[in-house]
């Protein structure tokens, strides 16, 4: 029930606590409700939000419906289609809130949409879950609208589509809960007040808008895969939530190669999570990882998704990165020539500095340390404040025997990094130079 309580307002929490304490039968039914809520929250919320064009109002209405479920289900039994029951009740509670709260003009505008939707349903019937499943895609595009700042896009996507509580999102991004709550409120108000549409963009706008959606999901994944700060390298819950979002997109947009590409990429990378740190929480680099700890089921799924993506014309940025990730999981001795070729394609399509740094490292692995250093040094102007730039230089400087310069590079990287496991790893590399020199 903990996740359910996280979503409820204070008054609703008190009411649910009273019901829970005084109804023994609810102890089993409450578990069912919590499971329904966990599994269907984003689907139900998307349905209601699209109808009322107000995420805040939709959340309140869904909360009302959940409280009503806690009242009714213990006595009347769990309905045949619990998510559809909650969605239907939430829509009605949203209407009630609109009638009490909004001006006449606002009521007329919003209620017209409700009446049109309800006219297509039989009186007293609850809608089938399949009737509103695709609304999640509309919700994702609303949350990632370009008029919202990236931090708000990320937070709102995690909240509405990912189902994380404000506390969980705040913890993941190392800000206070009130700060994150304010960020969410501003984002929801922006969507409501600016009339941002809950719909997939038209074909001529879809490519740019989809790119923004995928970028938000990958930012969420990267923060989970490699925490930017703190004492842990990996935030597994956050990475898993990004993969879940990727799965939703892959289900809803199965003919978009970049959607399948990002999903496969995240699966390939996250499959190695158990081998990326040792028992002490210290980093284990890729070539030293115990491949028996890798998630083979996840890797097989990634290969299957990648095969589907390959059959769709037009490889994009995420598909190419998924191809590179697949090369790394195939063998302990990767095909560096193939990897460099893929990075060359990426450089032409999307010359982002971090991707160019990865390309430079691949060049060094293929052609030797001097070639790697030359390729890395070409990025000095744009990446001098990025710890991985200096760490990569240090790696190849060691290979070339330039231990004094390597020590400077590792020291600079240590000063720039905020993640403690990465800092320990770099200190270990720095200390190893004393043994070598």
VENCORTA-V61931 format. One record per residue. N is the residue number from 1. RES is the residue in one small letter. D_CENTER is the distance of its C-alpha to the mean C-alpha in Angstrom with 2 decimals. Layout:
{{N	RES	D_CENTER} {N	RES	D_CENTER}}
//
This chain:
{{1	x	23.59} {2	x	21.71} {3	x	18.40} {4	x	20.62} {5	x	22.54} {6	x	19.60} {7	x	19.13} {8	x	22.86} {9	x	24.99} {10	x	27.77} {11	x	30.47} {12	x	28.62} {13	x	27.95} {14	x	31.68} {15	x	32.58} {16	x	30.36} {17	x	31.80} {18	x	35.28} {19	x	34.69} {20	x	33.13} {21	x	36.00} {22	x	38.70} {23	x	37.66} {24	x	37.77} {25	x	36.61} {26	x	33.28} {27	x	32.30} {28	x	31.60} {29	x	30.58} {30	x	28.16} {31	x	26.29} {32	x	26.06} {33	x	24.82} {34	x	22.10} {35	x	21.00} {36	x	21.19} {37	x	19.21} {38	x	16.38} {39	x	16.35} {40	x	17.15} {41	x	15.97} {42	x	13.59} {43	x	16.34} {44	x	19.07} {45	x	17.58} {46	x	16.91} {47	x	20.52} {48	x	22.03} {49	x	20.14} {50	x	21.14} {51	x	24.67} {52	x	25.18} {53	x	23.00} {54	x	22.17} {55	x	18.93} {56	x	20.83} {57	x	23.66} {58	x	21.54} {59	x	20.01} {60	x	23.59} {61	x	24.90} {62	x	22.50} {63	x	23.48} {64	x	27.09} {65	x	26.72} {66	x	25.37} {67	x	28.32} {68	x	30.61} {69	x	29.33} {70	x	30.19} {71	x	33.62} {72	x	34.38} {73	x	32.96} {74	x	34.99} {75	x	38.16} {76	x	37.53} {77	x	35.26} {78	x	31.72} {79	x	31.63} {80	x	31.26} {81	x	27.98} {82	x	26.29} {83	x	23.18} {84	x	25.62} {85	x	27.93} {86	x	25.35} {87	x	24.35} {88	x	28.05} {89	x	28.93} {90	x	26.06} {91	x	27.33} {92	x	30.80} {93	x	29.80} {94	x	28.10} {95	x	31.43} {96	x	33.29} {97	x	31.28} {98	x	31.80} {99	x	35.50} {100	x	35.88} {101	x	33.87} {102	x	34.02} {103	x	36.93} {104	x	38.94} {105	x	37.47} {106	x	33.87} {107	x	34.85} {108	x	36.47} {109	x	33.56} {110	x	30.89} {111	x	33.16} {112	x	34.29} {113	x	30.88} {114	x	31.03} {115	x	34.56} {116	x	33.80} {117	x	31.01} {118	x	33.14} {119	x	36.14} {120	x	34.48} {121	x	34.19} {122	x	37.22} {123	x	38.58} {124	x	37.19} {125	x	34.87} {126	x	31.18} {127	x	28.97} {128	x	27.52} {129	x	23.81} {130	x	23.80} {131	x	25.10} {132	x	21.92} {133	x	19.08} {134	x	18.39} {135	x	18.02} {136	x	14.27} {137	x	14.19} {138	x	16.40} {139	x	14.30} {140	x	11.20} {141	x	13.80} {142	x	15.39} {143	x	12.47} {144	x	12.01} {145	x	15.79} {146	x	17.32} {147	x	19.52} {148	x	16.77} {149	x	16.11} {150	x	12.82} {151	x	12.37} {152	x	13.07} {153	x	10.77} {154	x	7.73} {155	x	9.60} {156	x	10.74} {157	x	7.75} {158	x	6.63} {159	x	10.37} {160	x	11.49} {161	x	9.31} {162	x	7.37} {163	x	10.82} {164	x	10.56} {165	x	13.85} {166	x	14.75} {167	x	16.04} {168	x	12.98} {169	x	10.92} {170	x	14.13} {171	x	14.57} {172	x	11.29} {173	x	12.30} {174	x	15.96} {175	x	17.39} {176	x	19.67} {177	x	18.90} {178	x	21.35} {179	x	19.77} {180	x	16.33} {181	x	18.32} {182	x	20.18} {183	x	17.20} {184	x	15.95} {185	x	19.55} {186	x	20.14} {187	x	17.21} {188	x	18.40} {189	x	21.94} {190	x	21.28} {191	x	20.03} {192	x	23.06} {193	x	25.66} {194	x	24.86} {195	x	24.78} {196	x	21.50} {197	x	21.65} {198	x	19.47} {199	x	19.86} {200	x	18.81} {201	x	20.71} {202	x	24.00} {203	x	24.35} {204	x	25.52} {205	x	22.45} {206	x	19.82} {207	x	19.36} {208	x	18.68} {209	x	16.43} {210	x	14.38} {211	x	14.11} {212	x	12.67} {213	x	10.00} {214	x	9.13} {215	x	9.50} {216	x	7.05} {217	x	4.17} {218	x	6.27} {219	x	6.95} {220	x	4.03} {221	x	5.03} {222	x	8.45} {223	x	8.78} {224	x	8.40} {225	x	10.51} {226	x	12.99} {227	x	13.19} {228	x	14.94} {229	x	17.44} {230	x	18.85} {231	x	20.61} {232	x	18.03} {233	x	16.71} {234	x	13.74} {235	x	11.50} {236	x	11.21} {237	x	9.77} {238	x	6.65} {239	x	6.52} {240	x	7.61} {241	x	5.26} {242	x	2.66} {243	x	6.36} {244	x	7.39} {245	x	5.85} {246	x	7.49} {247	x	10.37} {248	x	10.87} {249	x	11.20} {250	x	13.42} {251	x	15.44} {252	x	15.97} {253	x	16.57} {254	x	18.23} {255	x	20.48} {256	x	18.10} {257	x	18.28} {258	x	15.38} {259	x	13.03} {260	x	14.61} {261	x	14.62} {262	x	10.98} {263	x	10.64} {264	x	13.75} {265	x	12.84} {266	x	9.90} {267	x	12.39} {268	x	15.19} {269	x	13.75} {270	x	12.52} {271	x	15.87} {272	x	17.67} {273	x	16.12} {274	x	19.40} {275	x	21.54} {276	x	19.90} {277	x	21.76} {278	x	25.24} {279	x	26.78} {280	x	27.10} {281	x	23.48} {282	x	24.61} {283	x	22.88} {284	x	24.19} {285	x	24.00} {286	x	23.23} {287	x	26.91} {288	x	27.84} {289	x	25.21} {290	x	26.62} {291	x	25.44} {292	x	26.63} {293	x	23.68} {294	x	21.17} {295	x	19.58} {296	x	21.82} {297	x	20.55} {298	x	17.04} {299	x	18.88} {300	x	21.09} {301	x	18.32} {302	x	16.83} {303	x	20.39} {304	x	20.92} {305	x	17.94} {306	x	19.11} {307	x	22.62} {308	x	21.68} {309	x	20.05} {310	x	23.22} {311	x	25.36} {312	x	23.88} {313	x	25.66} {314	x	24.20} {315	x	22.00} {316	x	19.40} {317	x	17.46} {318	x	14.65} {319	x	17.33} {320	x	19.58} {321	x	17.14} {322	x	16.67} {323	x	20.47} {324	x	20.77} {325	x	18.53} {326	x	20.73} {327	x	23.78} {328	x	22.78} {329	x	22.42} {330	x	25.64} {331	x	28.08} {332	x	28.69} {333	x	30.53} {334	x	28.16} {335	x	29.77} {336	x	29.46} {337	x	31.44} {338	x	28.98} {339	x	26.01} {340	x	27.89} {341	x	28.62} {342	x	24.98} {343	x	24.24} {344	x	27.25} {345	x	25.76} {346	x	22.52} {347	x	24.75} {348	x	26.57} {349	x	23.64} {350	x	21.34} {351	x	23.23} {352	x	20.53} {353	x	22.13} {354	x	19.67} {355	x	19.95} {356	x	23.69} {357	x	23.79} {358	x	22.35} {359	x	25.00} {360	x	27.64} {361	x	26.89} {362	x	27.20} {363	x	30.48} {364	x	31.72} {365	x	31.05} {366	x	32.89} {367	x	35.76} {368	x	36.15} {369	x	35.45} {370	x	37.51} {371	x	35.69} {372	x	32.33} {373	x	33.55} {374	x	34.91} {375	x	31.65} {376	x	29.73} {377	x	32.39} {378	x	32.00} {379	x	28.66} {380	x	30.26} {381	x	30.44} {382	x	26.72} {383	x	25.28} {384	x	27.93} {385	x	25.72} {386	x	22.96} {387	x	23.67} {388	x	22.74} {389	x	25.40} {390	x	28.07} {391	x	26.96} {392	x	27.20} {393	x	30.59} {394	x	31.72} {395	x	30.88} {396	x	33.07} {397	x	35.69} {398	x	36.22} {399	x	36.67} {400	x	39.15} {401	x	41.01} {402	x	40.32} {403	x	39.70} {404	x	40.57} {405	x	38.17} {406	x	35.47} {407	x	36.08} {408	x	35.61} {409	x	32.34} {410	x	30.92} {411	x	32.23} {412	x	30.59} {413	x	27.21} {414	x	27.70} {415	x	28.44} {416	x	25.29} {417	x	22.66} {418	x	21.28} {419	x	19.76} {420	x	22.64} {421	x	22.28} {422	x	22.17} {423	x	25.12} {424	x	27.03} {425	x	26.48} {426	x	27.88} {427	x	30.74} {428	x	31.57} {429	x	31.78} {430	x	33.97} {431	x	36.25} {432	x	36.71} {433	x	38.40} {434	x	41.28} {435	x	42.05} {436	x	42.04} {437	x	44.14}}
//
